[in-house]
Structure formats: structure tokens, C-alpha cells
Amino acid sequence: MDMLIWIGAALTLAGVAGLGWSAVLALRARRAQLPDSDLRARLQRAVTLNLVALFLSVFGLMAVVMGIFLG
């Protein structure tokens, strides 16, 4: 079960890194002074990345908890 904990921790860290990267992308898009339609497109990509990273970190935390309970 130790392997499940380590895999879950790696998934969680990857998810947190993705959350940080989506924040950086959103800040860059807002600072770029783009037209409204281009800004919306870039922010939509950042929101999509944000949701994927959030789900990845949630699944990683679930794996860690399952590894602890089963171990």
C-alpha cells in the first residue's frame, strides 16, 4: 500500500503544480491587454487546465487516503 500512497502524492503534487500554472496563464492573459474575444479564449483555456488540475489533485488525495486506510 506504500506504492499507492506515493503514487497519490505524486498525482497531488502534479495537480497543485497545474493549479499554479493555470493561475500564471490567467495572469499573463490579463496583463497582455488583448481584445475581449482573445482574452476570453485564453481564460477559457486556463479554466480548463484549472479544472483538470483540481480533479488530478483530488484523485491523488483519494489515493493517499485509500493507501493509508488499506495499509
C-alpha positions in Angstrom: 0.0 0.0 0.0 3.0 2.3 0.3 3.1 2.4 -3.5 -0.5 3.7 -3.6 0.4 6.5 -1.2 3.4 7.6 -3.2 1.5 7.5 -6.5 -1.3 9.5 -4.9 1.3 12.0 -3.5 2.8 12.4 -7.0 -0.6 13.0 -8.5 -1.5 15.5 -5.9 1.8 17.4 -6.4 1.2 17.4 -10.2 -2.3 18.7 -9.6 -1.1 21.5 -7.4 1.6 22.4 -10.0 -1.2 22.5 -12.6 -3.2 24.8 -10.4 -0.3 27.2 -10.1 0.4 27.1 -13.8 -3.2 27.9 -14.6 -3.0 30.9 -12.3 0.1 32.1 -14.2 -1.6 31.7 -17.5 -4.6 33.7 -16.3 -2.4 36.5 -15.0 -0.4 36.6 -18.3 -3.6 36.7 -20.3 -5.0 39.6 -18.2 -1.7 41.6 -18.5 -1.5 41.1 -22.3 -4.1 43.8 -22.9 -5.9 41.6 -25.5 -9.2 42.3 -27.2 -12.2 40.8 -25.3 -12.6 37.7 -27.5 -9.0 36.8 -27.4 -8.9 37.3 -23.6 -12.0 35.1 -23.2 -10.4 32.3 -25.2 -7.2 32.4 -23.2 -9.0 32.5 -19.9 -11.2 29.6 -21.0 -8.0 27.5 -21.6 -6.8 28.5 -18.2 -10.1 27.5 -16.6 -10.0 24.1 -18.4 -6.5 23.5 -17.1 -7.6 24.6 -13.6 -10.4 22.0 -13.6 -8.2 19.2 -14.8 -5.5 20.0 -12.3 -8.1 20.2 -9.5 -9.5 16.7 -10.4 -6.0 15.3 -10.6 -5.1 16.6 -7.1 -8.4 15.3 -5.8 -7.8 11.8 -7.2 -4.3 11.9 -5.8 -5.5 12.7 -2.3 -8.1 10.0 -2.6 -5.3 7.5 -3.4 -3.3 8.7 -0.5 -6.3 8.2 1.9 -7.1 4.8 0.5 -3.4 3.8 0.8 -3.4 4.9 4.5 -6.7 3.1 5.2 -5.7 -0.1 3.5 -2.1 -0.1 4.8 
